[in-house]
Amino acid sequence: MAAINAEGLYKVFGKRPKRGVAELERGKTREDLQKQGLTAAVIDASFTVDPGEIFVVMGLSGSGKSTLIRMINGLFEPTAGTVTIADQLITDVSPEKLRAVRREKISMVFQHFALLPHRTVGENAAYGLQIQGLNKADREKAANKALDEVGLGGWGGHLPGQLSGGMQQRVGLARALAAGTDIMLMDEAFSALDPLIRRGMQDQLIELQQRLEKTILFITHDLNEAMRLGDRIAMMRDGRIEQIGTAEQILNEPKNNYVASFIQDVDRTRVLTAANVMEPAQGVIGAGSGPQTAHKVMREGQHNWILVQNRDRTPAGILWEPDVAEAVRTGRKDLPWSPVHEMPTVAQDTSLADLFAVSAQHLNPIVVLDENGRTVGVIPRVTLLAAAANNGQGADMPESWGSPDSPLNDGESMADSATPDVPHVMEGAK
């Protein structure tokens, strides 16, 4: 069951707004309605937000995103269409039922903090619980826990004016968390903050979400923020949703020219991750195998390196063809680990930009791990370079890749660079 479901939402302002909906359904434009004194703020918007998802609605000023979120929380009644929160339809319900849904299921984080200046930080964090009628002791306990969650433990007795802008926004976030609702609506929540503080708040929201798994509908005009935070993103223009998809889908498969032009200046190295560019290891053997097995796998698959895995799918190391061939020739029984190079490992959410820094230090392929340390994919250097070239980000490669000491600076091709003349191994391999 979706946490939020919007079906065919329209919001038209002016006299006889339903006439405007009918005109739009017949193919009239926003401009046509303006000539009739009607403003079409949202046009036929449909989407679902899954439980535990961060769903970002992104659009420029006037795109309709703020009107859309106000229909989701019941502040605006749709001219047409329906909104369902969990299993509760909130369109065409009594004011009492709507207020109950808002108290029990939805909390808001606003752009300009919306703190009560003469109440303490703790009282502000507990304000939603006070509205719900919770007793003082219980709401103070919940508020203090929420303040701890956002890094404001011990600040409960201060007034909002004694806090920085970033700290005040944390109070707003704590208030939403203290309310205990499963759904949080965040309307341009970080846009009033300085860039450095804003990034810190984004980091904190990502960290909190990993622990708490709230359902978050996040409104922003900043595409980089949308790409960084959103599990999925809805891009709006002139009241309509142009495309819904993951950051990778929007970057790589823009639905139309508008989306393509909008994303052309996005720093893809900060959006794409190891999970987006990794590939399956083409040659894999178990850690208990010997040089003969390694040589057979390499020969049959024409691999110049193979991955060695333990039984639990954790990586044991990388073997290179020259080392294996020498081990077979000399009759060696154990795998020919070499102390020359380490095997780098990264998490699936490591950004492309950070992968460059890792790869600059290692000729071995990068091994991508899941949260349990098991191998989910590999990224050879040639694959990383290809990803950079495809995304027009070659200029962002580490300077060391072009230095005199770089293995890529002696005139060799990318394909040649993937087969070095020196052995490679994971640090500590035995």
Phi, psi and omega in degrees: 000130179293145175287321177227134177226119177246130183234116172055045184283131171234144168222112180241128179259144180126181180285139181053059184297330180295333174297323178297321178298316179298321178296318180296320179294336177272003175104003177291155182261171175303318181295323177299319181291325180299327178293339179263007180082018180246143178244117179269101183277320179226135185232112172050055180267125178226134177192163173233151174239122182281153176303134178080008183262145166264110181252118184256129172258117187242134178188159178283173178302131180088003181282343178105003186293320180290323175296321180299314182292331178288335172283328180293322180266007174084006177289326174247135174274129180299143172291326175205157180099176184226153173233129176239128176254115189055243180253015185250116173289127182252357173271141179061038174247165181292155178304324180296315179294321179297316179297323179295318178297317181294323179291318191266337188240338189232136169232154186241144169237122189261163181295317186254037169072313179055042178269150176274114192294335184262005174254150180291169177303316179297319179293324176294318180296330183268001190299318180298324179289328175295318178298325179286348178090015179289144182293160189299316183298316182290322180287328175294320178298314180294321180294317180296322178296318180293321177296322175298320182300325183261012176081024180243026176301133181092353180261005186300332182272357181275161174269153181305324181295345179271000183251154174288170180300317179296322179291322178297321178293329176294326176297317177300321178292320178297322178299318178293321179291319182297330181297339174074015179280155179280339186243132176240131175252125184237109185260102182048044191298332186247002188288342179274000185263155174296153186306317182293317179293324180298317179295323177297322178291323176298316178301317183292323178295318178298317180295315179298318182296324178297328181271319191260335179053051172286163169264121187236125170256113189245126180256132178206158172256359186261113184294320179297322177295318179299315181295325183284323187265326195281130164293321171221156184229135171252118180264125183250147172210128176053041175088348183251150172274118183278322183200143173237130179180177174288167178302318180295318180296318182291322179291317188265339183225060179300137188286329183209179184295327179297311180296318181299317180290329182291324187265001189296335182258010179291137175283095185294334180293341178266352183253310180290148185235177177304322180297333181283332187245352182291161178223161177293145174291126185282334178231122182223136172228163178281156183294341179272002181283170178243179182301325180298317178296316180299317181295320179297314180297319180294317183294315183291324181264358183054046180262139174267352172209156176222156179266137175252128183240148170281172182298331181272013178072012170280147184283139176259333179159182179242136174248140179250150188303317180300321180292318181294318179298319179294322179295320178294318182297322184268359179077022180292142184262330181267162181293139187276069175295147178236144181274008190284315185229146179273163174254112181284144175233146180220162174279162183296332183267011177294131184289157178302321180300318180288331177296324177300316181297321179293312185293333179296337182264352187219137172273340177296150172301149174279133178258127183263131185243151172275187185293345179259009178080013180267148183290129175241349180175174178226157177227093173297156181300322181297326177293319179294319178296320179296320178297321179295317181294318181296330183261008177068029185245022182303330181293344183268006178292149180302145181300331183297338180288342178250009182281163179301334181273355183288138176293350179261012186248017182247022176088002182281158177278168177299321180296320178295324183293341180280355181233074184292161180273002179246151179288157184229146181198159174285141177300132177085000180293146185238000000 
